[in-house]
Amino acid sequence: MALNWLNRPHIRICLSVLAFIVVAALGILAISWQTSQGLRRDTRASLQQSVRLVDMTLDNAAIASGAVEHLIGQPCDPTTLQALRWQVARVPNIRTVNLYRQHTIYCTSLFGPRSDNISNDRYTGGQLMLMSGNSVTPDHPLIAYRHDVNDSGILIGVDGYFLHNILRLLSTHAYLILQVGDQWMDSQGKIHQGTDWPDGERMALTSQRYPYEVRLVIRKSDHWNYIFDYASLSLVLFPLVSIFIAFMTYILLGRFGNPTSALKAALEKKQFIPYLQPVVDGTTHEITGAEVLMRWQHPQSGLIPPYQFIPLAEESGLIVPMTRSIMAQVREQFGPIAAQLPKNFHFGFNICAGHFKDLTLAEDCKAFIDAFRENPINLVLELTERELIEPGEVTHSLFRALRRMGVLIAMDDFGTGHSSLAYLQKFHIDILKIDQSFIGRIGTDALAGHIVDNVIDLAKRLQMIIVAEGIETQTQVNYLAPYRLEFLQGYFFGKPVAPDDFIDKWLT
């Protein structure tokens, strides 16, 4: 595996910086998107709330006008004035109540009899007009509400204080304005003409009951303020995460740099250790053997599973001395206690194409078998399909030597690779192991059940020993029971454990 270039310092630094930039950029994008969505959601809610509150304020004006509608055309006498002033005192947000006829105000709650002309053109929709003030309070804004009855009607002065307070309270994360015609009020209560609004993203909501709309502008500063208000923790967290990811990238690339050398060093330090998983009798479920699996006891990373290093070991050729080391450790630990093993106990070891380049494997198998002369065992070699074994003189010589010693050959993970049937045709296979991917779907996948049935039928026709591996449930055990298979294996019976634990649990 050509990864040595990753171990170069400048490459590690560059990739670490790149990791920092990528994570930081993703963090910024995530924060920006999240806060942008949150800001839009909140501002839409502010728009809706603003319109609702302004409508309620104008509803008060409509209530007041309805209460005095019967006074239209009546003389501006004390009785009429009392009724007008009573509405000002009683109804919230109302400053003045005025009566007019033929476009002339003739009676006001504030001054009594008057004669002031009014212009229809100044009222948006003939109903509302924003004013920066009146003769009494020239700097205090108000909105005039007009209710026509034929050529007469009522004018209600609504205090602008309540309106700009609505805008101010709801302008937390955006610039809110109340627009009536071509005039608009900001959150400070100032009346403006035209469309001289601040720059930014704009939204608007029109009242369904009155001729006005509330607009908002989301400025850049609003985005930043929203981020600081609601995502300040993320602003701190993402840089820290980016730094951590960059640091871990630098560290991991250092480990990645020369993986073959790391395997060689681990082999020299005897860090590859055996783990044994029990294999039980298919009928009695009593222990009859064990598959020996390899683990890497790394001083920093702890126990590393085989799928993380076996492919590289096979590619580099180190799998052969690693297997020899595992066989030696099992031989040295179990040979002295051979008498404790059940009769015809078997040990299974995984081998691959790399073992068939010379006859070293035969020597290792002989040494292993000789260690158990006190209570002879069966030795099983399980062929894996990661790399195709090519038939040749050395391969056939090795197979003959193994057969003379009584070593059994098993086809591991049958049905998952391209070479399963080819192996059955080219080599003498004694044991067929049904892959756990099929066993695991028994009871949930009808197709998997059919495959298992056919594999068992094939093995029986070829007079082969059958091992079902990967058994994890009682349902799977029950399904296989009628077939009376020779051996079963899986977590249902026991997981792979260290030799000492295996001895304590299964052999004492």
C-alpha angles and dihedrals in degrees: 000000000000101000100123092111089066089067094063109112097229091049091050091049093048093048091046091052089047090051089051092050094046095048092043091048091049089048092051091048091048093049092045093049094044095047092042090055091045092048093050091047092050094044092050087052089049090052092051092045092048093052091046093052095043089049089052090051092050089045086063089055090050090050091051093048091049091052093056099034090106089062094064109121092014117126117265094250129145092272092054092044091050090053092049093047091047089061091051090052096042107039118067121243094013118130103172140007117203136182123212139179130188091003093305127110107226104167131033132181090226105045104015116220113027140161109211124150120230127203122224091205094066094060116086109227086357087282117072137043129175114220129188089213145312137242093282099044106018093174098043113090123225140168121231117221115200126199115187125205107182105302093339134059152137132287118203120195109213116199110248090210091079092046098051089043088059089052093044096050093047096042093084095121104013143032107263125195135177111222126197113175109314093335126085138184123218127210090270092060095251118144118224135186126224128000104304094142125154119268118264145081110326133210132173140189123196122212115245092211107038135037099255139086136207115228131190135194121205105210125196089252089056090057092052093044090051091050092050091047099047108016104037091117091053090050088059097037100051096056089049091049090047091052091048092049091048091050093048090047090055092048096045093047088055089056091044093053103090108008095168091056089050090054092048091051091048090050092051091049091049092239092146107089135178124252118189128212117195121244114203136199110270093230109029096029089222116145114267104161149339138242110226112221128186127239130181111228097205115191093222106023097040122217110003117200119233098248088069096058112011095082090054091044090054093045093050095043093241091117090084098059089037091056090046089053092050093048090049092051093050091045093051094047101041101031094075091051096043090126090065093058119099114254113278090011112173134209119206124204128185117237134177142191091289091069092060098065093088141359097264091109090061090055091050091049092050091051090049095050092045090058090066101050090123089064110008117225134195117249117212124193114199117209116218124202103220089107124023116246108227116214112239143135094283092045094051092044090053092049090050092049092049092049092051088056092050095248112159121222119216128194104225124209092006114204099022101087140055096245104052097100092037090057091051089055098043104037137038105254119190103181132037118201115202108223118250091232088072096038091050092060096051108126094019104053121046092196091056089052091053091050091052090049092051094046091051090048091050093049093049091049089052090046092238129154111250128217120185108204132189096042110166107155141050088237090063092047091051092048092053097041096088090056092060092214119196097236141015128195136179148094090292087073100029143321124237111281139175116276094255091052091046091053093047094049104036110020106041 
